[in-house]
Amino acid sequence: MRKVLELDSKHNEAMRYIGTSVKQKLDKFDEALEIFDKALEIVPEHVYVLLHKGLLLLKLERYNEALSCYDKVIQNSTKQCRSTV
């Protein structure tokens, strides 16, 4: 996936995948947060990135920030459902 980012530095799905991998396999939480934040700069309402960022913040016991991510997940999920109806 890092090769994908070399070709397209704004490839949101690659960033989400790398951020999740870094979080789960390497326990490099600060690096994972940076990757999630970069992905959210490109697509601020990306539900899966927000969800994974919230999970990471929860693990770090940063509850208010995690709650903010989850609120955005709910808001954006609702918007996406409305747009498909």
C-alpha positions as CSV (number, residue, x, y, z in Angstrom):
1,M,0.0,0.0,0.0
2,R,2.9,2.4,0.6
3,K,3.7,2.0,-3.1
4,V,0.2,3.2,-3.9
5,L,0.8,6.3,-1.8
6,E,4.1,6.9,-3.7
7,L,2.1,7.0,-6.9
8,D,-0.9,8.8,-5.5
9,S,-0.2,10.6,-2.2
10,K,-3.9,11.3,-1.7
11,H,-5.2,7.7,-2.0
12,N,-7.5,7.7,0.9
13,E,-8.1,3.9,1.1
14,A,-4.4,3.2,1.1
15,M,-4.0,5.6,4.0
16,R,-6.8,4.0,5.9
17,Y,-5.3,0.5,5.3
18,I,-1.8,1.6,6.4
19,G,-3.1,3.5,9.4
20,T,-5.0,0.4,10.5
21,S,-2.1,-1.9,9.9
22,V,0.3,0.4,11.8
23,K,-2.1,0.5,14.7
24,Q,-2.8,-3.2,14.9
25,K,0.5,-4.8,14.0
26,L,3.1,-2.3,15.2
27,D,1.4,-0.5,18.0
28,K,2.8,2.8,16.7
29,F,-0.2,4.8,17.8
30,D,1.2,8.3,17.1
31,E,2.1,7.3,13.5
32,A,-1.3,5.7,13.0
33,L,-3.1,8.9,14.2
34,E,-1.0,11.0,11.8
35,I,-2.0,8.8,8.9
36,F,-5.7,8.9,9.9
37,D,-5.5,12.7,10.2
38,K,-3.9,12.9,6.7
39,A,-6.7,10.7,5.3
40,L,-9.3,12.9,6.9
41,E,-7.8,16.0,5.4
42,I,-8.6,14.5,2.0
43,V,-12.0,13.1,2.8
44,P,-13.2,14.6,6.2
45,E,-16.3,12.5,6.3
46,H,-14.7,9.1,5.6
47,V,-16.7,6.9,8.0
48,Y,-14.1,4.0,8.2
49,V,-11.2,6.3,8.9
50,L,-13.2,8.1,11.6
51,L,-14.2,4.8,13.1
52,H,-10.6,3.4,13.2
53,K,-9.3,6.7,14.6
54,G,-12.0,6.6,17.3
55,L,-11.0,3.0,18.2
56,L,-7.4,4.1,18.5
57,L,-8.3,7.1,20.6
58,L,-10.4,4.8,22.8
59,K,-7.5,2.5,23.3
60,L,-5.4,5.5,24.3
61,E,-8.1,6.5,26.8
62,R,-8.7,9.8,25.0
63,Y,-12.4,9.3,25.4
64,N,-13.7,12.8,24.5
65,E,-11.7,12.7,21.2
66,A,-13.0,9.2,20.5
67,L,-16.5,10.3,21.2
68,S,-16.1,13.2,18.7
69,C,-15.0,10.7,16.0
70,Y,-18.0,8.4,16.7
71,D,-20.4,11.4,16.6
72,K,-19.0,12.2,13.1
73,V,-19.4,8.6,12.1
74,I,-23.1,8.7,13.0
75,Q,-23.6,12.0,11.3
76,N,-21.9,10.9,8.1
77,S,-23.5,7.5,8.1
78,T,-26.9,9.2,8.3
79,K,-26.0,11.6,5.4
80,Q,-24.8,8.7,3.3
81,C,-28.1,6.8,4.0
82,R,-30.2,9.8,3.1
83,S,-28.3,10.4,-0.2
84,T,-29.0,6.8,-1.3
85,V,-32.7,6.9,-0.6
